[in-house]
Amino acid sequence: MQKTTLLHEGKAKKVFLTEESDLVIQEFKDDATAFNNKKKGTIADKGVVNNAISCKLFTLLEAHGVKTHLVEKLSERDMLCRRLDIIKVEVVVRNIAAGSLVKRYGFTEGTVLDVPIVEFYLKNDDLDDPLMNESHAVALGVATYEELSVLRKQAEAINLVLREFFAQRKLKLVDFKLEFGRHHDKILLGDEISPDTCRFWDLDTNEKMDKDRFRFDLGGVEDAYSEVQRRVLELD
């Protein structure tokens, strides 16, 4: 399968059309951004790492009944995917208090939540991806109540699978972002699952092993990404 026309370029990936109208190629870049593109940089080989981790996790989720856009891994940076009509809703699942949850509600960072929190955000960089509820999403026309119910249920199911998977690899899945899209009459999981879109803390030390190391200039960014990749791919 070959790339033809560039369909879209985002902050972390390029998406190319192929000779088949229903398939696209997602190319992972090394560009890094934070705070809704206000901070920019590069993380060496990030695209290679995130593609490998995402392909592994999408395959894992498929085995647990979660339908994804993954068709196959084509190369170190390229993933062949089903073409989706992306739903403009970012779904965030939180297991442990961190990031904006601490700022908004006064949780102490590291507090384990009794019940995971599922949040919806409007996917709109110009508005800084604001938090919204189901009524906002429906009023904006980005999704129906029925679709939002599917997104919530899928996110909760994904969380159960991923929390166990990462716990076995001595990682806490603190929180993570998911994106979904419409594919014919189905809703599929799209985008990626990686240290760019998840918060991972080491199970024993609580060391941050994700993009927070880039966000807050903690150093050791490449080493953290590589270690997550090692645990995901090698510790089966």
N, C-alpha and C positions, 0 to 999 in steps of 0.2 A: 504494500500500500504506500502510495507516494503523496506528499504534500502538493497541493496546487496553489490556491489563493489564500492569502492571510485573511481570515475572517474576523479575528479580534485579537488585540494585544492588551493584556491586563498588567497588573503590577508584578505578578510572579510567573505568568504563563502566556504563551501565544497559542492560538487555536487556528488550525489550517483546515480548509476544505480538502477533500480527496476526490478521486474519480467516482466514488459512490456517494450519492446525495445524503444518505442516512448516516454516514460515518465521518468523523473528524479526527485530526491528530492534535493532541495536546502536548505542547513542548514546554518543558519546565526550564525556567531561567534562574540565574544566580542573583538577580536583583533582589534586594531586600528593602521593604518599606515598613514603617510603623506610624502609629498615630494618624491613621487615614492619610498616608502619603506625605505627611509633614516631615518625616525623617526618612532619608534614603541612603542606601549603601549597597554593598555587595558582600555575599557570603560565598566563599570559594566552594564550588561543587555542590551548592545547595540544590540545584536542579536535579542533579544525579541522585542525591540522597532522597529528596522528596518524591521523585518518581518511583524509586525502588520501594520506599515505605508505602506509598499510596497503592501501588499495584498489589503488594502483599496484603494490605488491609482490605482493599476492595474484594480480593479473592476470598479472604476469610469471611467477610460479611455475606458474600454470595453463598458460601457454604452453609450459612445460618439463615438463609431465606430472604436476605435483603438484596433487592435488585439494584444494580449500579450501572453506570454508563461504561464501565471498563469492558473492552473487547479483548485486548491483549497488550502486553508491553512490547513495543517495537524496537527500542534501543535504550541506551542509558538515560536519555532525556525525553524520549517520545512515548506517548501512550495512545493507542488507538481506542477511540471512544464512540459510542452512539451519540448522535447529534441531539442535543436537548434544547427545548425552549425553557431557558432558565427562569425559575420562579424568583421574583425579586424580594425574597425573604431569606435572611440569614438566620439559621436556627442555632442557638447556643445552648449547650447543656453544661450545667455546673454541678460538680460533685463536692468541691472544696472551695471555700471562699477565697477569691483572689481577684486582682485587677479591678474592673469597674464595679463589681459587686461590693467590694470593700469601700470604694469611694462613695457609691450611691446610698448604701444602707447602713454603713458603719459596722459591718462584720469585721471581726478580727481575722487577718489573713491566716489561712491554714485551718480555719474552722471546718470540720467535716459536717456537711449538711445532712440532716436526718432524712430528707427526701431530695433527690436531684431536682434542680430548678431548670425548667425549659423556658427560654426566652426567644422572642421574635424581634428581629431588627429589619428595618427597611434597607434593602441593598441599594444605596445611593450615596456615592462618594461626596457629591456636592453638598449633601445635607449631613455628612459625617455619620452615615448609617445609624439613624436614631432608633432607640428602643420603641417598640410599638406593641399593641395588643391585637387580638383577632379583629376587633371592630375597625381599628385603623386600617389594617391590611385589606379588609373587604371594602371599606369606603374609598381607599386609594385604587381599588381595582387590580391589585397585584395577586390576589388569591381569593378563593371562595372559602366559606367556613368548612366545607367538606374537605377541601385540599389541606387546609391548616390542621384539621384533625388527623389526616394522614401523616403530615409532616411531624406532628407531635408524637404520634405512635411509633413512627419509624425512628425518630431520634431516641426515644426511650428504649426501643429494642436494640439499636446500635450501641447505646451506652452500656447495656448489660453485657454484650459480647466484648466490647473493647475494654471495659474495666477489668474483667477477668483475664483477658489476654495480656494486658500490660502488667497487672499484678503478678502474674507468673514470671514476668521479666523484670521484676523489682522496680517497677515504675508506677507512680500514682498518676492516674488520669484526672487532673484537676478540673479542667474544663476543655471544651472544644467547640468549633464552629462547623456546621454542615450547610451545604447548598444542594438543592434538588432542582429537577427540571422535568418538564412534560415530554414524554416520548410516545407519540401516538395516543393510546388511551391509558397509559401507565405513568406513574410518577417514579422516577429513578434518582438515586443518589448520584451526585456529580462532583465536580471540582476536584478536591484532593483531601487527604487526611495525613497530616505530617506535623513536624515541629513548628511549621509556620501557622498552622490552624488549631493546634492543641497546646495546652500547658501540661508538661510532664515534669514531675519532681521525682528524684530518686527516693525509693521506698525507705531506705535506711537513713539518709542524710538530709533529705528535703532539698538537695541541690537542684536548682532550676536547670532544665535540659531542653530548652525550647527557645522561641524567638524573643522571650523576655531578656535573654542575655544580650541580644542586639538592641532591643528597645532601651534598656537601662545601662548600656555600656559596661556590662559585667565581665566582658572578656571571655575567651574560650568558646566562642560561638561555634566555630567549625568542629571543634572537638566534641561539643555537646550533641550536635546533629549527627556526627559520625557514630557516637556511642549509642544513640537511639536506634540508628540504622542497624548497628551490630546486634543489639538486643532483639530487634524485631525480626531480622533475617536469620540470625545464627542460632538463637536459643530455642529451637523447636524441640 
